[in-house]
Amino acid sequence: MAEPSNDDFFHNMTAFTRFEGVTDSANYKPLPDDWLIAIADIVSSTEAIAAGRYKSVNMAGASVISAVLNAVDKGDYPFVFGGDGALVAIPQSGETRVRQALAAVRTWVMEELQLDLRTALVPMSAIRKEGLDVMVARFSPSEYVSYAMFFGGGTSWAERQMKAGKFIIEAAEPEARPDLTGLSCRWNPIKAHNGEIVSIIAVPTDGADITRFQTLVTDIIAITREQSRDSHPVPVEGPTPALIFEGADLEARALVSPARRWRQKFLIGVQIGLMNVIDKLGLRMGTFDAKIYRSDLAANSDFRKFDDGLKMTIDVDAQRLARIEGRLRQAEAEGVCRYGLHRQESALMTCFVPTPLMRDHMHFIDGASGGYAMAAMALRGKHPAELAAGE
């Protein structure tokens, strides 16, 4: 039997702290029967990426998480960022508010970012009726944040249903705005320091022995662990704040009306400049310490995840990358997995920061020239039917 439904399901889960735990089925529990999956993605995201709109695509994906979590009072609910989309599992008690948030964020993305965001709300009852499940684990990369890991096939099925036009949440009326408080995009692209930034997606082949797929994941993680800090793309001291205004413009669009936008961009620029000064001089401003904040950025980042498959954006040297790709090719040839991989020079960080004075700020990592979206396209490119239906 499924565990009794309650809003504290995820909050009450015991977290694991070593990423290898994603392969341990004992860490996972089934979502309650009456929960729902809020899911979204950008239509034709690869075209937007080809036009150089990486920040906008990532901002749109992260806006879904921000809008949904703000709608349910920043509750502790499982979510995953996918670069050009996202999903959040929510309890039945939040359904009405989340429907409204998804409709509003779809309108905001269309009007402010000129992107077409698909949104859907899929009940767990529909997923389990298909003989699938959504199993959730809680991974804590630091003592301040936790990220959800998903397996069971249910989230992938929910995404396919959304792309087929089912369970869709239509856009709200023009000028409707979600609550995107805390959403920011203030960081410069993060250059590779080990070799290349590589975004990888590996999913089990239909009917594959899940034990063999878990062994593959363990092998890939083991190779990344050989690199400093597990191939983390963010320097231990954190990234540098952006000195360009694209991120400030995106953040201002998320937070204020057009009439107040120039003032908001000016304030963001002042905050970025002030943080740089405080950081360089080793000063503090009240309880805010820039060095601690930047180091938490690295510790709290979601550069590795599991969502019906392994997804990671890592910084690796050529020798280890060759070994990773060789292992993936072998597993694909043996019918264990399908994979896509995309190389780039730098990574991007988009953030959800409830308040910079607390240490539970969350940071979403993707490759800076397409990342997960391009890796997914490479995966689908090996399977023409999926490529046709992919976006």
C-alpha positions as CSV (number, residue, x, y, z in Angstrom):
1,M,0.0,0.0,0.0
2,A,1.1,3.5,-0.7
3,E,2.0,5.6,2.3
4,P,-0.8,7.8,3.7
5,S,-1.2,11.1,1.9
6,N,0.0,14.2,3.8
7,D,1.6,17.5,2.9
8,D,4.7,16.7,4.9
9,F,5.6,13.6,2.9
10,F,8.9,14.9,1.4
11,H,9.8,17.0,4.5
12,N,9.7,13.9,6.7
13,M,11.9,11.8,4.4
14,T,15.4,10.9,5.6
15,A,18.0,12.4,3.2
16,F,21.1,10.7,1.9
17,T,24.2,12.7,1.5
18,R,26.4,10.8,-1.0
19,F,25.2,11.0,-4.6
20,E,25.8,7.3,-5.1
21,G,22.6,6.9,-3.0
22,V,20.5,7.6,-6.1
23,T,21.0,3.9,-7.1
24,D,19.8,2.5,-3.7
25,S,16.1,1.7,-4.0
26,A,15.8,1.8,-0.2
27,N,16.2,5.6,-0.4
28,Y,13.0,6.0,-2.4
29,K,9.3,6.1,-1.3
30,P,6.2,6.3,-3.5
31,L,4.4,9.6,-3.8
32,P,1.0,9.6,-2.0
33,D,-1.9,8.6,-4.2
34,D,-3.6,11.9,-4.2
35,W,-0.6,14.1,-5.1
36,L,-0.1,15.6,-8.5
37,I,2.9,16.3,-10.9
38,A,3.2,19.9,-12.1
39,I,5.3,19.7,-15.2
40,A,6.4,22.2,-17.9
41,D,8.8,22.6,-20.8
42,I,9.7,25.0,-23.5
43,V,8.4,24.3,-27.0
44,S,11.2,24.4,-29.6
45,S,13.7,25.1,-26.9
46,T,16.6,24.0,-29.2
47,E,15.6,26.8,-31.7
48,A,15.8,29.3,-28.9
49,I,19.2,27.9,-27.8
50,A,20.5,28.1,-31.4
51,A,19.5,31.8,-31.3
52,G,21.7,32.3,-28.2
53,R,18.9,32.6,-25.7
54,Y,20.3,30.2,-23.2
55,K,19.7,32.5,-20.2
56,S,16.0,33.0,-21.2
57,V,15.4,29.3,-21.6
58,N,16.9,28.5,-18.2
59,M,15.0,31.4,-16.6
60,A,11.8,30.0,-18.0
61,G,12.5,26.5,-16.6
62,A,13.4,27.9,-13.2
63,S,10.4,30.2,-13.2
64,V,8.1,27.1,-13.0
65,I,9.7,26.0,-9.7
66,S,9.6,29.5,-8.3
67,A,6.0,30.1,-9.3
68,V,4.8,26.7,-7.9
69,L,6.8,26.8,-4.6
70,N,5.7,30.4,-4.0
71,A,2.1,29.5,-4.7
72,V,2.3,26.8,-2.0
73,D,4.0,29.1,0.5
74,K,7.5,27.8,-0.2
75,G,6.5,24.4,1.2
76,D,9.0,21.6,1.2
77,Y,8.0,19.7,-1.9
78,P,10.0,17.6,-4.4
79,F,11.1,19.2,-7.6
80,V,13.7,18.9,-10.4
81,F,15.1,21.5,-12.8
82,G,15.6,20.2,-16.4
83,G,17.2,23.2,-18.1
84,D,14.3,24.0,-20.5
85,G,11.6,22.8,-18.1
86,A,10.9,21.6,-14.6
87,L,8.5,19.5,-12.5
88,V,7.2,19.8,-9.0
89,A,5.2,17.2,-7.1
90,I,2.5,18.9,-5.0
91,P,-0.1,17.7,-2.5
92,Q,-3.8,17.8,-3.4
93,S,-4.3,20.7,-0.9
94,G,-2.3,23.0,-3.3
95,E,-4.0,22.0,-6.6
96,T,-6.1,25.1,-7.1
97,R,-3.2,27.5,-6.3
98,V,-0.8,25.6,-8.5
99,R,-3.2,25.5,-11.4
100,Q,-3.4,29.3,-11.2
101,A,0.4,29.6,-10.9
102,L,1.1,27.4,-13.9
103,A,-1.4,29.4,-16.0
104,A,0.2,32.6,-14.9
105,V,3.8,31.5,-15.5
106,R,2.8,30.3,-19.0
107,T,1.5,33.8,-19.8
108,W,4.6,35.5,-18.2
109,V,7.0,33.4,-20.2
110,M,5.1,34.1,-23.4
111,E,4.9,37.9,-22.9
112,E,8.2,38.6,-21.2
113,L,10.5,36.0,-22.6
114,Q,8.8,35.4,-26.0
115,L,8.9,31.6,-25.4
116,D,6.1,29.0,-25.6
117,L,5.9,27.2,-22.3
118,R,3.8,24.1,-22.1
119,T,2.3,23.4,-18.6
120,A,0.4,20.4,-17.3
121,L,-0.8,19.0,-14.0
122,V,-0.9,15.2,-13.9
123,P,-2.5,13.3,-11.1
124,M,-0.7,10.3,-9.5
125,S,-3.9,8.3,-10.0
126,A,-3.5,8.6,-13.8
127,I,0.2,7.5,-13.6
128,R,-0.5,4.5,-11.4
129,K,-3.4,3.5,-13.7
130,E,-0.8,3.0,-16.4
131,G,1.1,0.6,-14.1
132,L,3.9,3.2,-13.5
133,D,5.0,5.0,-10.3
134,V,6.8,8.0,-9.1
135,M,9.3,7.1,-6.4
136,V,11.0,10.0,-4.6
137,A,14.3,10.2,-2.7
138,R,15.8,13.1,-0.8
139,F,19.4,14.1,-1.5
140,S,21.2,16.7,0.5
141,P,24.3,18.1,-1.2
142,S,24.8,20.4,1.8
143,E,23.3,20.7,5.3
144,Y,21.1,23.6,4.1
145,V,19.2,22.3,1.0
146,S,17.7,19.1,-0.4
147,Y,16.9,18.1,-3.9
148,A,14.5,15.4,-5.0
149,M,15.4,12.3,-7.1
150,F,12.7,10.5,-9.1
151,F,12.3,7.1,-10.6
152,G,9.6,4.7,-11.5
153,G,8.8,5.8,-15.0
154,G,5.9,8.1,-13.9
155,T,7.5,11.5,-14.6
156,S,8.7,10.5,-18.1
157,W,5.1,9.3,-18.8
158,A,3.7,12.6,-17.5
159,E,6.1,14.5,-19.8
160,R,5.0,12.4,-22.8
161,Q,1.3,13.1,-22.0
162,M,1.9,16.8,-21.8
163,K,3.6,16.8,-25.2
164,A,0.6,14.9,-26.5
165,G,-1.7,17.7,-25.3
166,K,-3.1,15.9,-22.2
167,F,-3.6,17.4,-18.7
168,I,-2.7,20.8,-20.1
169,I,-3.0,24.0,-18.1
170,E,-3.8,26.8,-20.5
171,A,-2.3,30.2,-20.3
172,A,-3.9,32.8,-18.0
173,E,-5.4,36.0,-19.3
174,P,-2.9,38.6,-20.8
175,E,-0.7,40.4,-18.3
176,A,-1.3,37.8,-15.6
177,R,1.8,37.4,-13.4
178,P,2.9,34.6,-11.1
179,D,4.7,35.2,-7.9
180,L,8.4,34.8,-8.8
181,T,9.9,36.3,-5.7
182,G,13.4,35.0,-5.2
183,L,14.1,34.1,-8.8
184,S,17.4,35.5,-10.0
185,C,20.0,35.2,-12.8
186,R,22.9,37.3,-11.6
187,W,25.9,35.2,-12.3
188,N,28.4,35.2,-15.1
189,P,28.9,32.0,-17.1
190,I,31.2,29.6,-15.2
191,K,34.2,28.6,-17.3
192,A,35.5,25.1,-17.2
193,H,38.6,24.7,-15.1
194,N,39.2,20.9,-15.5
195,G,38.6,20.6,-19.3
196,E,35.1,20.9,-20.6
197,I,31.6,21.5,-19.2
198,V,29.6,18.4,-20.3
199,S,25.8,17.9,-19.9
200,I,24.9,14.2,-19.9
201,I,21.5,12.4,-19.9
202,A,21.4,8.6,-19.6
203,V,18.0,6.8,-19.4
204,P,17.3,3.0,-19.2
205,T,16.2,1.3,-22.4
206,D,12.6,0.1,-22.3
207,G,12.7,-3.4,-20.7
208,A,16.3,-3.1,-19.6
209,D,17.5,-4.8,-16.5
210,I,17.4,-2.0,-13.9
211,T,20.2,-3.5,-12.0
212,R,22.5,-3.2,-15.0
213,F,21.4,0.4,-15.4
214,Q,22.1,1.1,-11.7
215,T,25.6,-0.4,-12.2
216,L,26.2,2.0,-15.2
217,V,25.2,5.0,-13.0
218,T,27.5,3.8,-10.3
219,D,30.4,3.5,-12.8
220,I,29.8,7.0,-14.2
221,I,29.6,8.5,-10.7
222,A,32.9,6.7,-9.8
223,I,34.7,8.3,-12.8
224,T,33.4,11.8,-11.9
225,R,34.6,11.4,-8.4
226,E,38.2,11.0,-9.6
227,Q,38.1,14.7,-10.6
228,S,38.4,17.4,-8.0
229,R,35.2,17.9,-6.0
230,D,33.4,15.2,-8.0
231,S,33.7,17.2,-11.2
232,H,31.6,20.1,-9.7
233,P,31.4,22.8,-12.3
234,V,31.1,25.7,-9.8
235,P,34.4,26.7,-8.1
236,V,34.5,26.1,-4.3
237,E,34.5,29.8,-3.7
238,G,31.5,30.3,-5.9
239,P,31.0,32.1,-9.2
240,T,31.5,35.8,-9.8
241,P,28.4,38.1,-10.0
242,A,27.4,39.2,-13.5
243,L,28.7,42.6,-14.6
244,I,26.4,42.4,-17.7
245,F,22.8,43.4,-17.7
246,E,21.1,40.5,-19.5
247,G,20.6,38.7,-16.2
248,A,19.4,41.8,-14.4
249,D,16.9,42.5,-17.2
250,L,15.5,38.9,-16.8
251,E,15.3,39.2,-13.1
252,A,13.6,42.6,-13.3
253,R,11.0,41.1,-15.7
254,A,10.3,38.4,-13.2
255,L,9.8,40.8,-10.3
256,V,8.2,44.1,-11.3
257,S,5.9,45.7,-13.9
258,P,7.3,47.4,-17.0
259,A,6.9,50.9,-15.4
260,R,9.2,50.0,-12.5
261,R,11.7,47.9,-14.5
262,W,14.5,50.4,-15.0
263,R,14.5,51.2,-11.3
264,Q,14.7,47.5,-10.5
265,K,17.6,46.9,-12.9
266,F,19.4,49.8,-11.3
267,L,18.9,48.4,-7.9
268,I,20.1,45.0,-9.0
269,G,23.2,46.6,-10.5
270,V,23.9,48.4,-7.3
271,Q,23.5,45.1,-5.3
272,I,25.9,43.3,-7.6
273,G,28.4,46.1,-7.4
274,L,28.1,46.3,-3.6
275,M,28.5,42.5,-3.3
276,N,31.7,42.7,-5.3
277,V,33.1,45.4,-3.1
278,I,32.1,43.6,0.1
279,D,33.6,40.4,-1.3
280,K,36.9,41.9,-2.4
281,L,37.4,43.8,0.9
282,G,36.3,40.9,3.1
283,L,33.6,42.9,4.7
284,R,30.3,42.0,6.2
285,M,27.0,43.8,5.9
286,G,25.0,43.0,9.0
287,T,24.5,39.3,9.0
288,F,25.4,39.0,5.3
289,D,28.8,37.6,4.5
290,A,29.5,37.5,0.8
291,K,32.2,34.8,1.0
292,I,29.9,32.5,2.9
293,Y,27.1,33.2,0.5
294,R,29.3,32.4,-2.5
295,S,30.7,29.2,-1.0
296,D,27.1,28.1,-0.3
297,L,26.3,28.7,-3.9
298,A,28.6,25.9,-4.9
299,A,27.6,23.6,-2.0
300,N,23.9,24.1,-2.7
301,S,24.0,23.6,-6.5
302,D,22.1,20.8,-8.3
303,F,24.7,19.8,-10.9
304,R,23.7,16.1,-10.5
305,K,20.2,14.6,-10.4
306,F,18.2,11.6,-11.1
307,D,14.8,11.9,-12.9
308,D,14.0,8.5,-14.4
309,G,17.6,8.6,-15.5
310,L,20.9,10.2,-14.7
311,K,21.4,13.9,-15.5
312,M,24.5,15.8,-14.7
313,T,26.4,18.9,-15.9
314,I,30.0,18.4,-14.9
315,D,33.5,19.8,-15.4
316,V,35.9,17.0,-16.6
317,D,39.2,16.6,-18.4
318,A,39.5,14.8,-21.7
319,Q,40.7,11.5,-20.3
320,R,37.8,11.1,-17.9
321,L,35.3,12.3,-20.5
322,A,36.6,9.7,-22.9
323,R,36.1,7.0,-20.3
324,I,32.6,8.2,-19.4
325,E,31.6,8.3,-23.1
326,G,33.1,4.9,-23.7
327,R,31.1,3.4,-20.8
328,L,27.9,5.0,-22.1
329,R,28.5,3.7,-25.6
330,Q,29.1,0.2,-24.3
331,A,25.9,0.3,-22.2
332,E,23.9,1.6,-25.2
333,A,25.3,-1.2,-27.4
334,E,24.3,-3.7,-24.8
335,G,20.7,-2.4,-24.7
336,V,21.1,-1.1,-21.1
337,C,20.7,2.7,-21.8
338,R,20.1,5.5,-24.2
339,Y,22.2,8.6,-23.8
340,G,22.9,12.1,-25.1
341,L,25.9,14.3,-24.3
342,H,26.6,17.9,-25.0
343,R,30.0,19.7,-24.6
344,Q,30.4,23.4,-24.0
345,E,32.9,25.9,-22.5
346,S,31.0,27.0,-19.5
347,A,28.0,26.4,-17.2
348,L,25.1,28.7,-16.3
349,M,23.5,29.2,-12.9
350,T,19.9,30.3,-12.3
351,C,18.9,30.7,-8.7
352,F,15.9,30.6,-6.4
353,V,16.8,32.6,-3.3
354,P,14.0,33.0,-0.7
355,T,16.3,35.4,1.2
356,P,20.1,36.0,0.9
357,L,20.2,36.2,4.7
358,M,19.4,32.5,5.0
359,R,21.6,29.7,3.8
360,D,18.9,27.6,2.1
361,H,19.2,29.3,-1.3
362,M,18.9,26.8,-4.3
363,H,21.0,27.0,-7.5
364,F,20.2,25.3,-10.8
365,I,23.0,24.4,-13.1
366,D,22.9,23.8,-16.8
367,G,25.4,24.0,-19.7
368,A,25.8,27.5,-21.1
369,S,25.2,26.6,-24.7
370,G,22.3,24.3,-24.5
371,G,23.2,21.8,-21.8
372,Y,20.4,19.4,-21.1
373,A,18.2,20.5,-24.0
374,M,21.0,19.7,-26.5
375,A,21.9,16.4,-24.7
376,A,18.2,15.4,-24.9
377,M,18.1,16.3,-28.6
378,A,21.3,14.2,-29.1
379,L,19.5,11.3,-27.3
380,R,16.4,11.6,-29.4
381,G,18.4,12.0,-32.6
382,K,19.4,8.3,-32.3
383,H,15.7,7.4,-32.3
384,P,13.8,9.2,-35.2
385,A,10.3,8.6,-33.7
386,E,11.3,10.3,-30.5
387,L,13.0,13.2,-32.3
388,A,9.7,13.9,-34.2
389,A,7.8,14.0,-30.9
390,G,10.5,15.5,-28.7
391,E,9.4,19.1,-28.7
